[in-house]
Amino acid sequence: RLYYPAVRSHGHTNMSNPAFKLGMGQMLVEGGQVEANLQRAEAMIAAAANAGCRVVVLPECLDVGWLDESATRNAEAIPGPRSERLAASARRHGIFVAAGLTERDGDLCYNAAVLLGRDGRLLLKHRKINELRFGPPHDVYATGNVLGVAHTELGCFGLNICADNFPSSLALGHSLAHMGARIILSPCAWAVPAEHDNLQTPYGQEWVDPYAELATSHDMSVIGVSCVGWLGSGPWKGRRCIGNSLAMGPGGRILAWGPHGVDAQELIVVSIPPAA
């Protein structure tokens, strides 16, 4: 059953400094349920376009699910049928799409992300570099080794994935900025233990701090979009992905913060300042 997302809007347009709308597609991702996940991604793309967004960002490993035990056998080449399916949606709705996918390249499996143009062209492919290690047999993903940027009519985009923006790996974001990026798009899967009490220990400061460093150092925007849902297998089985998607603008100003919760599927619409 396909659930179309609720829509929440943030921000205002300054007429002397026009902004564009970006959709943060905080969607449910179910481990191993590729078809259902892709349908939800297509629904998010359509909803973002209908809300007037020029760009939509979707979560990490949205096809197979982050760290799902089926990742290595369900991974698929990029370009391939799954990336082409998202490209068809980008083309149909005339919107830029950033999305996390599980990539196969020979015997290797990568935690990857793509940036697709309004015409469906593959503008960027990124393989996660700061891949978390759990030790054998849980080293699911090979390590990426390439950074890139894409120059568009909306500005220069950089693409990375989740922990690539950890404090310990902020050199990656700084490098994207030095390559010209003024907007970093980051598909994520933010997970907490099942017993985590968000009222007692609010989630998110671990991302606010590094995002703020990038945003203030380079006068840029950083957008991280997480999935929601339970992790049903793999080394983090039983943890909850809880959304809390974050958009931060130049100067470290929080532009939007997604709702928290395992059921908090929602499209958050945010105004992004124009790139310099």
Secondary structure, DSSP 8 states (H G I E B T S, - for coil): -----EEEEE---BTTB--EEEEEEE-B--TT-HHHHHHHHHHHHHHHHHTT-SEEE--TTTTT-TT-TTHHHH-B-SSSHHHHHHHHHHHHHT-EEEEEEEEEETTEEEEEEEEE-TTS-EEEEEE-SS-----TT---SB------EEEETTEEEEE--GGGGSGGGHHHHHHHHHTT-SEEEEEE--EE-TT--TTTS-S-HHHHHHHHHHHHHHT-EEEEEE-EEE--SSTTTT-EEEB--EEEEGGGEEEEE--BSTT--EEEEEEE----
